[in-house]
Amino acid sequence: MLARLIIYGLLGWIMEIIWTGLGSAIHGNWRLVGKTYLWMFPIYGLAVFLEPIHDRIRPLPAWVRGLIWMAVIFAIEYLAGWVLKLVTGSCPWDYSRTPYSINGFIRLDYAPAWFAVGLLFERVHDEVKRRTSERT
């Protein structure tokens, strides 16, 4: 389980750095500055606890699973932001100045991204599971 937590944490960091780097290009910064927060590693790593959800929803059509992942990721992002603000006094990401934000913790316009990320993490889960079972 620790190995999968590390894989999910690293994958989340990589995806976030690419996402923010591409976002900086959209805003005219051709240095493609990408960033993340140390807090995000354990947050992304906790995706290991979403594996049972994947196993349960596996028979559903992809569009239904994508909607489920979108809702789950929004809930986790909101909760994580709220807890971090409670514990540290601020949330590392602050969407309060962006349209479609809910309390600065989530951006509803990220829905398509979370839909896709959920389905991507299903593939990662399957691959990690396959590789793990090959060794046992």
N, CA, C and O atoms as CSV, one atom per row, in Angstrom:
chain,resi,resn,atom,element,x,y,z
A,1,MET,N,N,0.818,-1.192,0.000
A,1,MET,CA,C,0.000,0.000,0.000
A,1,MET,C,C,0.859,1.251,0.000
A,1,MET,O,O,0.517,2.232,-0.661
A,2,LEU,N,N,1.971,1.238,0.729
A,2,LEU,CA,C,2.868,2.394,0.767
A,2,LEU,C,C,3.423,2.695,-0.622
A,2,LEU,O,O,3.536,3.858,-1.009
A,3,ALA,N,N,3.767,1.660,-1.363
A,3,ALA,CA,C,4.292,1.866,-2.718
A,3,ALA,C,C,3.249,2.553,-3.601
A,3,ALA,O,O,3.586,3.459,-4.363
A,4,ARG,N,N,1.985,2.127,-3.503
A,4,ARG,CA,C,0.931,2.743,-4.305
A,4,ARG,C,C,0.680,4.180,-3.866
A,4,ARG,O,O,0.434,5.045,-4.707
A,5,LEU,N,N,0.736,4.448,-2.568
A,5,LEU,CA,C,0.582,5.815,-2.071
A,5,LEU,C,C,1.672,6.712,-2.672
A,5,LEU,O,O,1.393,7.835,-3.090
A,6,ILE,N,N,2.892,6.220,-2.712
A,6,ILE,CA,C,4.002,6.988,-3.281
A,6,ILE,C,C,3.795,7.201,-4.787
A,6,ILE,O,O,4.025,8.297,-5.299
A,7,ILE,N,N,3.367,6.163,-5.481
A,7,ILE,CA,C,3.110,6.288,-6.923
A,7,ILE,C,C,2.048,7.343,-7.184
A,7,ILE,O,O,2.238,8.208,-8.040
A,8,TYR,N,N,0.930,7.288,-6.462
A,8,TYR,CA,C,-0.142,8.271,-6.656
A,8,TYR,C,C,0.324,9.673,-6.279
A,8,TYR,O,O,0.000,10.641,-6.967
A,9,GLY,N,N,1.078,9.787,-5.197
A,9,GLY,CA,C,1.589,11.094,-4.785
A,9,GLY,C,C,2.497,11.700,-5.835
A,9,GLY,O,O,2.365,12.876,-6.174
A,10,LEU,N,N,3.421,10.898,-6.355
A,10,LEU,CA,C,4.339,11.394,-7.388
A,10,LEU,C,C,3.602,11.726,-8.681
A,10,LEU,O,O,3.866,12.755,-9.304
A,11,LEU,N,N,2.678,10.857,-9.083
A,11,LEU,CA,C,1.915,11.122,-10.293
A,11,LEU,C,C,1.103,12.415,-10.151
A,11,LEU,O,O,1.038,13.215,-11.084
A,12,GLY,N,N,0.495,12.611,-9.000
A,12,GLY,CA,C,-0.258,13.844,-8.768
A,12,GLY,C,C,0.630,15.072,-8.857
A,12,GLY,O,O,0.260,16.066,-9.482
A,13,TRP,N,N,1.804,15.009,-8.231
A,13,TRP,CA,C,2.756,16.126,-8.309
A,13,TRP,C,C,3.123,16.416,-9.763
A,13,TRP,O,O,3.104,17.569,-10.194
A,14,ILE,N,N,3.457,15.367,-10.518
A,14,ILE,CA,C,3.870,15.541,-11.915
A,14,ILE,C,C,2.744,16.180,-12.718
A,14,ILE,O,O,2.974,17.127,-13.470
A,15,MET,N,N,1.530,15.666,-12.560
A,15,MET,CA,C,0.404,16.218,-13.300
A,15,MET,C,C,0.158,17.673,-12.927
A,15,MET,O,O,-0.138,18.493,-13.796
A,16,GLU,N,N,0.276,18.002,-11.647
A,16,GLU,CA,C,0.037,19.375,-11.220
A,16,GLU,C,C,1.109,20.326,-11.761
A,16,GLU,O,O,0.799,21.451,-12.152
A,17,ILE,N,N,2.347,19.883,-11.783
A,17,ILE,CA,C,3.421,20.723,-12.317
A,17,ILE,C,C,3.212,20.956,-13.811
A,17,ILE,O,O,3.403,22.072,-14.294
A,18,ILE,N,N,2.823,19.919,-14.544
A,18,ILE,CA,C,2.548,20.080,-15.970
A,18,ILE,C,C,1.357,21.014,-16.173
A,18,ILE,O,O,1.407,21.903,-17.024
A,19,TRP,N,N,0.296,20.824,-15.407
A,19,TRP,CA,C,-0.921,21.642,-15.524
A,19,TRP,C,C,-0.611,23.116,-15.262
A,19,TRP,O,O,-1.023,23.984,-16.031
A,20,THR,N,N,0.113,23.397,-14.180
A,20,THR,CA,C,0.412,24.798,-13.858
A,20,THR,C,C,1.441,25.375,-14.826
A,20,THR,O,O,1.406,26.569,-15.124
A,21,GLY,N,N,2.350,24.549,-15.316
A,21,GLY,CA,C,3.308,25.016,-16.316
A,21,GLY,C,C,2.620,25.403,-17.610
A,21,GLY,O,O,2.931,26.440,-18.196
A,22,LEU,N,N,1.685,24.577,-18.060
A,22,LEU,CA,C,0.922,24.910,-19.263
A,22,LEU,C,C,0.042,26.133,-19.021
A,22,LEU,O,O,-0.150,26.961,-19.912
A,23,GLY,N,N,-0.491,26.234,-17.799
A,23,GLY,CA,C,-1.290,27.409,-17.449
A,23,GLY,C,C,-0.476,28.693,-17.510
A,23,GLY,O,O,-0.991,29.738,-17.907
A,24,SER,N,N,0.791,28.620,-17.119
A,24,SER,CA,C,1.630,29.820,-17.192
A,24,SER,C,C,1.856,30.221,-18.652
A,24,SER,O,O,1.958,31.410,-18.953
A,25,ALA,N,N,1.937,29.253,-19.553
A,25,ALA,CA,C,2.084,29.572,-20.980
A,25,ALA,C,C,0.836,30.282,-21.494
A,25,ALA,O,O,0.927,31.238,-22.264
A,26,ILE,N,N,-0.323,29.810,-21.063
A,26,ILE,CA,C,-1.578,30.439,-21.482
A,26,ILE,C,C,-1.616,31.900,-21.048
A,26,ILE,O,O,-2.206,32.743,-21.724
A,27,HIS,N,N,-0.983,32.193,-19.915
A,27,HIS,CA,C,-0.941,33.567,-19.410
A,27,HIS,C,C,0.277,34.333,-19.903
A,27,HIS,O,O,0.584,35.407,-19.387
A,28,GLY,N,N,0.970,33.794,-20.895
A,28,GLY,CA,C,2.060,34.513,-21.533
A,28,GLY,C,C,3.440,34.291,-20.941
A,28,GLY,O,O,4.399,34.924,-21.382
A,29,ASN,N,N,3.568,33.414,-19.960
A,29,ASN,CA,C,4.882,33.149,-19.376
A,29,ASN,C,C,5.472,31.933,-20.080
A,29,ASN,O,O,5.145,30.793,-19.750
A,30,TRP,N,N,6.342,32.185,-21.051
A,30,TRP,CA,C,6.904,31.107,-21.847
A,30,TRP,C,C,8.026,30.365,-21.145
A,30,TRP,O,O,8.638,29.472,-21.731
A,31,ARG,N,N,8.306,30.725,-19.890
A,31,ARG,CA,C,9.246,29.926,-19.107
A,31,ARG,C,C,8.578,28.643,-18.626
A,31,ARG,O,O,9.243,27.737,-18.123
A,32,LEU,N,N,7.241,28.573,-18.785
A,32,LEU,CA,C,6.452,27.395,-18.406
A,32,LEU,C,C,6.673,27.024,-16.942
A,32,LEU,O,O,6.973,25.874,-16.621
A,33,VAL,N,N,6.524,27.988,-16.080
A,33,VAL,CA,C,6.732,27.779,-14.657
A,33,VAL,C,C,5.599,26.914,-14.099
A,33,VAL,O,O,4.433,27.307,-14.111
A,34,GLY,N,N,5.966,25.745,-13.619
A,34,GLY,CA,C,5.009,24.845,-12.988
A,34,GLY,C,C,5.282,24.806,-11.504
A,34,GLY,O,O,6.425,24.971,-11.076
A,35,LYS,N,N,4.236,24.589,-10.706
A,35,LYS,CA,C,4.446,24.540,-9.269
A,35,LYS,C,C,3.455,23.590,-8.617
A,35,LYS,O,O,2.414,23.246,-9.177
A,36,THR,N,N,3.819,23.191,-7.433
A,36,THR,CA,C,2.943,22.392,-6.596
A,36,THR,C,C,3.291,22.722,-5.153
A,36,THR,O,O,4.099,23.616,-4.901
A,37,TYR,N,N,2.705,22.030,-4.226
A,37,TYR,CA,C,2.938,22.253,-2.800
A,37,TYR,C,C,3.297,20.921,-2.155
A,37,TYR,O,O,2.799,19.874,-2.569
A,38,LEU,N,N,4.146,20.957,-1.160
A,38,LEU,CA,C,4.484,19.719,-0.461
A,38,LEU,C,C,3.245,19.037,0.093
A,38,LEU,O,O,3.178,17.809,0.146
A,39,TRP,N,N,2.264,19.833,0.505
A,39,TRP,CA,C,1.020,19.269,1.026
A,39,TRP,C,C,0.340,18.360,0.017
A,39,TRP,O,O,-0.384,17.441,0.400
A,40,MET,N,N,0.560,18.604,-1.256
A,40,MET,CA,C,-0.174,17.861,-2.280
A,40,MET,C,C,0.272,16.409,-2.393
A,40,MET,O,O,-0.513,15.556,-2.805
A,41,PHE,N,N,1.517,16.116,-2.034
A,41,PHE,CA,C,1.989,14.735,-2.144
A,41,PHE,C,C,1.118,13.774,-1.329
A,41,PHE,O,O,0.618,12.794,-1.881
A,42,PRO,N,N,0.923,14.032,-0.026
A,42,PRO,CA,C,0.055,13.091,0.703
A,42,PRO,C,C,-1.404,13.153,0.258
A,42,PRO,O,O,-2.114,12.149,0.314
A,43,ILE,N,N,-1.850,14.322,-0.181
A,43,ILE,CA,C,-3.237,14.421,-0.645
A,43,ILE,C,C,-3.428,13.553,-1.881
A,43,ILE,O,O,-4.378,12.773,-1.945
A,44,TYR,N,N,-2.541,13.677,-2.862
A,44,TYR,CA,C,-2.634,12.815,-4.047
A,44,TYR,C,C,-2.389,11.357,-3.673
A,44,TYR,O,O,-3.042,10.460,-4.206
A,45,GLY,N,N,-1.464,11.119,-2.772
A,45,GLY,CA,C,-1.158,9.753,-2.355
A,45,GLY,C,C,-2.335,9.040,-1.734
A,45,GLY,O,O,-2.448,7.817,-1.825
A,46,LEU,N,N,-3.216,9.802,-1.102
A,46,LEU,CA,C,-4.385,9.192,-0.474
A,46,LEU,C,C,-5.347,8.582,-1.496
A,46,LEU,O,O,-6.335,7.952,-1.118
A,47,ALA,N,N,-5.063,8.767,-2.783
A,47,ALA,CA,C,-5.866,8.118,-3.821
A,47,ALA,C,C,-5.847,6.603,-3.649
A,47,ALA,O,O,-6.718,5.905,-4.169
A,48,VAL,N,N,-4.862,6.100,-2.926
A,48,VAL,CA,C,-4.810,4.660,-2.666
A,48,VAL,C,C,-6.103,4.199,-1.980
A,48,VAL,O,O,-6.527,3.057,-2.160
A,49,PHE,N,N,-6.719,5.071,-1.207
A,49,PHE,CA,C,-7.951,4.704,-0.509
A,49,PHE,C,C,-9.184,4.804,-1.418
A,49,PHE,O,O,-10.290,4.443,-1.016
A,50,LEU,N,N,-8.982,5.296,-2.640
A,50,LEU,CA,C,-10.083,5.351,-3.606
A,50,LEU,C,C,-10.141,4.086,-4.470
A,50,LEU,O,O,-11.086,3.898,-5.236
A,51,GLU,N,N,-9.144,3.236,-4.347
A,51,GLU,CA,C,-9.117,2.006,-5.142
A,51,GLU,C,C,-10.367,1.147,-4.942
A,51,GLU,O,O,-10.881,0.605,-5.921
A,52,PRO,N,N,-10.878,1.000,-3.714
A,52,PRO,CA,C,-12.109,0.206,-3.558
A,52,PRO,C,C,-13.310,0.816,-4.290
A,52,PRO,O,O,-14.192,0.094,-4.753
A,53,ILE,N,N,-13.337,2.148,-4.389
A,53,ILE,CA,C,-14.422,2.776,-5.155
A,53,ILE,C,C,-14.299,2.364,-6.614
A,53,ILE,O,O,-15.287,2.014,-7.260
A,54,HIS,N,N,-13.070,2.410,-7.126
A,54,HIS,CA,C,-12.857,2.003,-8.518
A,54,HIS,C,C,-13.321,0.566,-8.738
A,54,HIS,O,O,-13.983,0.269,-9.732
A,55,ASP,N,N,-12.977,-0.313,-7.823
A,55,ASP,CA,C,-13.378,-1.708,-7.968
A,55,ASP,C,C,-14.901,-1.859,-7.983
A,55,ASP,O,O,-15.436,-2.711,-8.692
A,56,ARG,N,N,-15.592,-1.035,-7.203
A,56,ARG,CA,C,-17.062,-1.133,-7.152
A,56,ARG,C,C,-17.740,-0.541,-8.367
A,56,ARG,O,O,-18.756,-1.065,-8.824
A,57,ILE,N,N,-17.190,0.557,-8.909
A,57,ILE,CA,C,-17.862,1.229,-10.030
A,57,ILE,C,C,-17.360,0.757,-11.394
A,57,ILE,O,O,-17.834,1.224,-12.429
A,58,ARG,N,N,-16.416,-0.154,-11.393
A,58,ARG,CA,C,-15.793,-0.654,-12.635
A,58,ARG,C,C,-16.814,-1.049,-13.714
A,58,ARG,O,O,-16.587,-0.745,-14.885
A,59,PRO,N,N,-17.932,-1.716,-13.369
A,59,PRO,CA,C,-18.863,-2.142,-14.432
A,59,PRO,C,C,-19.655,-0.993,-15.070
A,59,PRO,O,O,-20.272,-1.183,-16.118
A,60,LEU,N,N,-19.645,0.172,-14.464
A,60,LEU,CA,C,-20.440,1.287,-14.981
A,60,LEU,C,C,-19.806,1.866,-16.241
A,60,LEU,O,O,-18.605,1.715,-16.462
A,61,PRO,N,N,-20.617,2.531,-17.068
A,61,PRO,CA,C,-20.058,3.185,-18.260
A,61,PRO,C,C,-19.038,4.267,-17.861
A,61,PRO,O,O,-19.119,4.844,-16.776
A,62,ALA,N,N,-18.091,4.523,-18.750
A,62,ALA,CA,C,-17.024,5.485,-18.460
A,62,ALA,C,C,-17.576,6.862,-18.113
A,62,ALA,O,O,-17.034,7.529,-17.232
A,63,TRP,N,N,-18.629,7.303,-18.776
A,63,TRP,CA,C,-19.139,8.643,-18.502
A,63,TRP,C,C,-19.720,8.741,-17.092
A,63,TRP,O,O,-19.640,9.794,-16.459
A,64,VAL,N,N,-20.306,7.644,-16.597
A,64,VAL,CA,C,-20.838,7.630,-15.232
A,64,VAL,C,C,-19.678,7.614,-14.233
A,64,VAL,O,O,-19.695,8.348,-13.245
A,65,ARG,N,N,-18.671,6.774,-14.495
A,65,ARG,CA,C,-17.502,6.738,-13.613
A,65,ARG,C,C,-16.813,8.097,-13.579
A,65,ARG,O,O,-16.405,8.562,-12.515
A,66,GLY,N,N,-16.684,8.738,-14.744
A,66,GLY,CA,C,-16.063,10.064,-14.792
A,66,GLY,C,C,-16.808,11.072,-13.940
A,66,GLY,O,O,-16.192,11.881,-13.246
A,67,LEU,N,N,-18.133,11.028,-13.990
A,67,LEU,CA,C,-18.931,11.939,-13.157
A,67,LEU,C,C,-18.745,11.640,-11.671
A,67,LEU,O,O,-18.672,12.551,-10.847
A,68,ILE,N,N,-18.671,10.354,-11.345
A,68,ILE,CA,C,-18.439,9.970,-9.940
A,68,ILE,C,C,-17.078,10.486,-9.494
A,68,ILE,O,O,-16.960,11.079,-8.422
A,69,TRP,N,N,-16.043,10.264,-10.313
A,69,TRP,CA,C,-14.709,10.738,-9.936
A,69,TRP,C,C,-14.680,12.255,-9.802
A,69,TRP,O,O,-14.051,12.789,-8.888
A,70,MET,N,N,-15.349,12.939,-10.696
A,70,MET,CA,C,-15.390,14.392,-10.633
A,70,MET,C,C,-15.967,14.836,-9.283
A,70,MET,O,O,-15.400,15.709,-8.625
A,71,ALA,N,N,-17.068,14.251,-8.876
A,71,ALA,CA,C,-17.693,14.606,-7.599
A,71,ALA,C,C,-16.791,14.244,-6.422
A,71,ALA,O,O,-16.646,15.029,-5.485
A,72,VAL,N,N,-16.187,13.059,-6.468
A,72,VAL,CA,C,-15.308,12.614,-5.377
A,72,VAL,C,C,-14.091,13.532,-5.264
A,72,VAL,O,O,-13.714,13.934,-4.164
A,73,ILE,N,N,-13.480,13.862,-6.398
A,73,ILE,CA,C,-12.293,14.719,-6.365
A,73,ILE,C,C,-12.654,16.114,-5.886
A,73,ILE,O,O,-11.907,16.703,-5.105
A,74,PHE,N,N,-13.780,16.659,-6.333
A,74,PHE,CA,C,-14.223,17.960,-5.819
A,74,PHE,C,C,-14.398,17.909,-4.305
A,74,PHE,O,O,-13.970,18.821,-3.597
A,75,ALA,N,N,-15.023,16.851,-3.811
A,75,ALA,CA,C,-15.245,16.728,-2.366
A,75,ALA,C,C,-13.923,16.645,-1.615
A,75,ALA,O,O,-13.763,17.282,-0.574
A,76,ILE,N,N,-12.976,15.869,-2.131
A,76,ILE,CA,C,-11.670,15.743,-1.474
A,76,ILE,C,C,-10.916,17.064,-1.528
A,76,ILE,O,O,-10.318,17.481,-0.536
A,77,GLU,N,N,-10.943,17.729,-2.695
A,77,GLU,CA,C,-10.241,19.007,-2.833
A,77,GLU,C,C,-10.823,20.051,-1.871
A,77,GLU,O,O,-10.080,20.796,-1.231
A,78,TYR,N,N,-12.142,20.095,-1.777
A,78,TYR,CA,C,-12.779,21.049,-0.868
A,78,TYR,C,C,-12.397,20.737,0.577
A,78,TYR,O,O,-11.986,21.623,1.325
A,79,LEU,N,N,-12.535,19.476,0.956
A,79,LEU,CA,C,-12.228,19.068,2.326
A,79,LEU,C,C,-10.763,19.319,2.664
A,79,LEU,O,O,-10.451,19.835,3.737
A,80,ALA,N,N,-9.863,18.955,1.748
A,80,ALA,CA,C,-8.427,19.160,1.986
A,80,ALA,C,C,-8.115,20.647,2.132
A,80,ALA,O,O,-7.362,21.037,3.025
A,81,GLY,N,N,-8.681,21.470,1.273
A,81,GLY,CA,C,-8.460,22.917,1.370
A,81,GLY,C,C,-8.987,23.477,2.669
A,81,GLY,O,O,-8.333,24.300,3.311
A,82,TRP,N,N,-10.167,23.034,3.059
A,82,TRP,CA,C,-10.776,23.507,4.301
A,82,TRP,C,C,-9.933,23.097,5.507
A,82,TRP,O,O,-9.688,23.911,6.397
A,83,VAL,N,N,-9.486,21.832,5.539
A,83,VAL,CA,C,-8.663,21.345,6.653
A,83,VAL,C,C,-7.329,22.093,6.705
A,83,VAL,O,O,-6.890,22.506,7.778
A,84,LEU,N,N,-6.690,22.266,5.551
A,84,LEU,CA,C,-5.412,22.991,5.531
A,84,LEU,C,C,-5.584,24.427,6.017
A,84,LEU,O,O,-4.734,24.942,6.743
A,85,LYS,N,N,-6.666,25.068,5.626
A,85,LYS,CA,C,-6.918,26.438,6.097
A,85,LYS,C,C,-7.157,26.442,7.601
A,85,LYS,O,O,-6.697,27.342,8.303
A,86,LEU,N,N,-7.863,25.456,8.087
A,86,LEU,CA,C,-8.132,25.347,9.517
A,86,LEU,C,C,-6.842,25.119,10.304
A,86,LEU,O,O,-6.636,25.731,11.352
A,87,VAL,N,N,-5.978,24.244,9.803
A,87,VAL,CA,C,-4.762,23.844,10.507
A,87,VAL,C,C,-3.639,24.864,10.350
A,87,VAL,O,O,-2.951,25.185,11.320
A,88,THR,N,N,-3.449,25.376,9.132
A,88,THR,CA,C,-2.293,26.248,8.868
A,88,THR,C,C,-2.649,27.721,8.763
A,88,THR,O,O,-1.766,28.579,8.777
A,89,GLY,N,N,-3.930,28.016,8.660
A,89,GLY,CA,C,-4.351,29.408,8.520
A,89,GLY,C,C,-4.574,29.834,7.081
A,89,GLY,O,O,-5.112,30.913,6.829
A,90,SER,N,N,-4.164,28.994,6.127
A,90,SER,CA,C,-4.422,29.310,4.721
A,90,SER,C,C,-4.442,28.020,3.909
A,90,SER,O,O,-3.907,26.986,4.310
A,91,CYS,N,N,-5.073,28.129,2.773
A,91,CYS,CA,C,-5.110,27.013,1.833
A,91,CYS,C,C,-4.047,27.294,0.778
A,91,CYS,O,O,-4.006,28.402,0.245
A,92,PRO,N,N,-3.189,26.331,0.459
A,92,PRO,CA,C,-2.126,26.596,-0.517
A,92,PRO,C,C,-2.652,27.077,-1.866
A,92,PRO,O,O,-2.022,27.917,-2.508
A,93,TRP,N,N,-3.776,26.568,-2.295
A,93,TRP,CA,C,-4.399,27.056,-3.517
A,93,TRP,C,C,-5.541,27.967,-3.092
A,93,TRP,O,O,-6.292,27.639,-2.174
A,94,ASP,N,N,-5.671,29.086,-3.745
A,94,ASP,CA,C,-6.732,30.024,-3.408
A,94,ASP,C,C,-7.442,30.426,-4.685
A,94,ASP,O,O,-6.934,31.226,-5.471
A,95,TYR,N,N,-8.614,29.863,-4.880
A,95,TYR,CA,C,-9.381,30.136,-6.083
A,95,TYR,C,C,-10.406,31.252,-5.875
A,95,TYR,O,O,-11.266,31.466,-6.729
A,96,SER,N,N,-10.325,31.958,-4.758
A,96,SER,CA,C,-11.370,32.924,-4.429
A,96,SER,C,C,-11.490,34.057,-5.452
A,96,SER,O,O,-12.544,34.686,-5.547
A,97,ARG,N,N,-10.442,34.322,-6.207
A,97,ARG,CA,C,-10.492,35.400,-7.197
A,97,ARG,C,C,-10.821,34.891,-8.600
A,97,ARG,O,O,-10.721,35.634,-9.576
A,98,THR,N,N,-11.206,33.643,-8.691
A,98,THR,CA,C,-11.509,33.071,-10.003
A,98,THR,C,C,-13.002,32.805,-10.121
A,98,THR,O,O,-13.680,32.561,-9.124
A,99,PRO,N,N,-13.504,32.853,-11.345
A,99,PRO,CA,C,-14.928,32.541,-11.526
A,99,PRO,C,C,-15.217,31.080,-11.178
A,99,PRO,O,O,-14.334,30.225,-11.251
A,100,TYR,N,N,-16.417,30.822,-10.814
A,100,TYR,CA,C,-16.898,29.465,-10.532
A,100,TYR,C,C,-16.220,28.819,-9.331
A,100,TYR,O,O,-16.159,27.594,-9.233
A,101,SER,N,N,-15.712,29.641,-8.419
A,101,SER,CA,C,-15.059,29.134,-7.217
A,101,SER,C,C,-16.090,28.932,-6.113
A,101,SER,O,O,-17.057,29.685,-5.997
A,102,ILE,N,N,-15.865,27.912,-5.315
A,102,ILE,CA,C,-16.689,27.713,-4.121
A,102,ILE,C,C,-15.777,27.881,-2.912
A,102,ILE,O,O,-14.916,27.044,-2.642
A,103,ASN,N,N,-15.980,28.965,-2.201
A,103,ASN,CA,C,-15.214,29.320,-0.996
A,103,ASN,C,C,-13.698,29.331,-1.228
A,103,ASN,O,O,-12.928,29.215,-0.275
A,104,GLY,N,N,-13.274,29.467,-2.465
A,104,GLY,CA,C,-11.853,29.511,-2.775
A,104,GLY,C,C,-11.168,28.157,-2.764
A,104,GLY,O,O,-9.973,28.067,-3.046
A,105,PHE,N,N,-11.909,27.099,-2.442
A,105,PHE,CA,C,-11.309,25.772,-2.324
A,105,PHE,C,C,-11.400,24.941,-3.604
A,105,PHE,O,O,-10.513,24.133,-3.881
A,106,ILE,N,N,-12.459,25.134,-4.382
A,106,ILE,CA,C,-12.588,24.388,-5.633
A,106,ILE,C,C,-13.043,25.336,-6.737
A,106,ILE,O,O,-13.649,26.377,-6.483
A,107,ARG,N,N,-12.732,24.942,-7.973
A,107,ARG,CA,C,-13.173,25.674,-9.166
A,107,ARG,C,C,-14.030,24.737,-9.991
A,107,ARG,O,O,-13.565,23.694,-10.451
A,108,LEU,N,N,-15.275,25.113,-10.173
A,108,LEU,CA,C,-16.182,24.254,-10.922
A,108,LEU,C,C,-15.779,24.119,-12.389
A,108,LEU,O,O,-16.132,23.134,-13.038
A,109,ASP,N,N,-15.038,25.107,-12.921
A,109,ASP,CA,C,-14.600,24.992,-14.313
A,109,ASP,C,C,-13.509,23.936,-14.488
A,109,ASP,O,O,-13.123,23.631,-15.617
A,110,TYR,N,N,-13.011,23.378,-13.395
A,110,TYR,CA,C,-12.059,22.267,-13.475
A,110,TYR,C,C,-12.763,20.915,-13.613
A,110,TYR,O,O,-12.104,19.876,-13.653
A,111,ALA,N,N,-14.079,20.923,-13.684
A,111,ALA,CA,C,-14.834,19.673,-13.767
A,111,ALA,C,C,-14.344,18.747,-14.880
A,111,ALA,O,O,-14.168,17.554,-14.631
A,112,PRO,N,N,-14.117,19.247,-16.095
A,112,PRO,CA,C,-13.627,18.326,-17.135
A,112,PRO,C,C,-12.263,17.720,-16.792
A,112,PRO,O,O,-12.007,16.555,-17.095
A,113,ALA,N,N,-11.405,18.499,-16.171
A,113,ALA,CA,C,-10.081,17.983,-15.792
A,113,ALA,C,C,-10.224,16.871,-14.758
A,113,ALA,O,O,-9.567,15.836,-14.868
A,114,TRP,N,N,-11.075,17.076,-13.756
A,114,TRP,CA,C,-11.237,16.057,-12.709
A,114,TRP,C,C,-11.920,14.814,-13.272
A,114,TRP,O,O,-11.619,13.697,-12.853
A,115,PHE,N,N,-12.826,15.001,-14.207
A,115,PHE,CA,C,-13.458,13.868,-14.898
A,115,PHE,C,C,-12.364,13.006,-15.536
A,115,PHE,O,O,-12.326,11.791,-15.343
A,116,ALA,N,N,-11.473,13.653,-16.297
A,116,ALA,CA,C,-10.399,12.938,-16.995
A,116,ALA,C,C,-9.387,12.336,-16.025
A,116,ALA,O,O,-8.937,11.207,-16.221
A,117,VAL,N,N,-9.027,13.079,-14.987
A,117,VAL,CA,C,-8.046,12.587,-14.010
A,117,VAL,C,C,-8.566,11.334,-13.315
A,117,VAL,O,O,-7.812,10.387,-13.091
A,118,GLY,N,N,-9.845,11.325,-12.976
A,118,GLY,CA,C,-10.421,10.140,-12.342
A,118,GLY,C,C,-10.287,8.908,-13.217
A,118,GLY,O,O,-9.916,7.833,-12.746
A,119,LEU,N,N,-10.592,9.075,-14.499
A,119,LEU,CA,C,-10.477,7.947,-15.419
A,119,LEU,C,C,-9.017,7.556,-15.644
A,119,LEU,O,O,-8.711,6.376,-15.814
A,120,LEU,N,N,-8.124,8.531,-15.645
A,120,LEU,CA,C,-6.693,8.237,-15.767
A,120,LEU,C,C,-6.198,7.441,-14.559
A,120,LEU,O,O,-5.454,6.471,-14.707
A,121,PHE,N,N,-6.617,7.857,-13.366
A,121,PHE,CA,C,-6.177,7.139,-12.164
A,121,PHE,C,C,-6.725,5.718,-12.136
A,121,PHE,O,O,-6.110,4.844,-11.524
A,122,GLU,N,N,-7.871,5.457,-12.784
A,122,GLU,CA,C,-8.347,4.078,-12.903
A,122,GLU,C,C,-7.314,3.234,-13.655
A,122,GLU,O,O,-6.996,2.118,-13.246
A,123,ARG,N,N,-6.801,3.776,-14.745
A,123,ARG,CA,C,-5.796,3.045,-15.539
A,123,ARG,C,C,-4.523,2.823,-14.731
A,123,ARG,O,O,-3.915,1.754,-14.782
A,124,VAL,N,N,-4.131,3.860,-13.980
A,124,VAL,CA,C,-2.942,3.719,-13.134
A,124,VAL,C,C,-3.188,2.626,-12.101
A,124,VAL,O,O,-2.328,1.772,-11.881
A,125,HIS,N,N,-4.355,2.650,-11.468
A,125,HIS,CA,C,-4.700,1.638,-10.475
A,125,HIS,C,C,-4.611,0.235,-11.083
A,125,HIS,O,O,-4.028,-0.670,-10.484
A,126,ASP,N,N,-5.189,0.060,-12.270
A,126,ASP,CA,C,-5.147,-1.255,-12.921
A,126,ASP,C,C,-3.716,-1.682,-13.230
A,126,ASP,O,O,-3.354,-2.842,-13.038
A,127,GLU,N,N,-2.912,-0.747,-13.707
A,127,GLU,CA,C,-1.527,-1.081,-14.051
A,127,GLU,C,C,-0.715,-1.415,-12.801
A,127,GLU,O,O,0.054,-2.377,-12.796
A,128,VAL,N,N,-0.883,-0.635,-11.758
A,128,VAL,CA,C,-0.162,-0.904,-10.507
A,128,VAL,C,C,-0.603,-2.245,-9.940
A,128,VAL,O,O,0.224,-3.029,-9.476
A,129,LYS,N,N,-1.886,-2.504,-9.977
A,129,LYS,CA,C,-2.420,-3.778,-9.489
A,129,LYS,C,C,-1.847,-4.943,-10.308
A,129,LYS,O,O,-1.462,-5.969,-9.746
A,130,ARG,N,N,-1.793,-4.780,-11.637
A,130,ARG,CA,C,-1.254,-5.836,-12.513
A,130,ARG,C,C,0.205,-6.096,-12.201
A,130,ARG,O,O,0.623,-7.248,-12.080
A,131,ARG,N,N,0.978,-5.037,-12.071
A,131,ARG,CA,C,2.410,-5.195,-11.813
A,131,ARG,C,C,2.688,-5.767,-10.426
A,131,ARG,O,O,3.638,-6.527,-10.236
A,132,THR,N,N,1.862,-5.400,-9.474
A,132,THR,CA,C,2.009,-5.913,-8.118
A,132,THR,C,C,1.679,-7.398,-8.071
A,132,THR,O,O,2.367,-8.164,-7.396
A,133,SER,N,N,0.633,-7.812,-8.781
A,133,SER,CA,C,0.239,-9.225,-8.761
A,133,SER,C,C,1.244,-10.094,-9.513
A,133,SER,O,O,1.346,-11.289,-9.233
A,134,GLU,N,N,1.993,-9.520,-10.469
A,134,GLU,CA,C,3.005,-10.296,-11.191
A,134,GLU,C,C,4.142,-10.713,-10.265
A,134,GLU,O,O,4.773,-11.750,-10.474
A,135,ARG,N,N,4.401,-9.905,-9.243
A,135,ARG,CA,C,5.533,-10.180,-8.345
A,135,ARG,C,C,5.147,-11.172,-7.256
A,135,ARG,O,O,6.027,-11.769,-6.636
A,136,THR,N,N,3.874,-11.358,-7.013
A,136,THR,CA,C,3.470,-12.254,-5.910
A,136,THR,C,C,3.209,-13.647,-6.368
A,136,THR,O,O,2.863,-14.508,-5.559
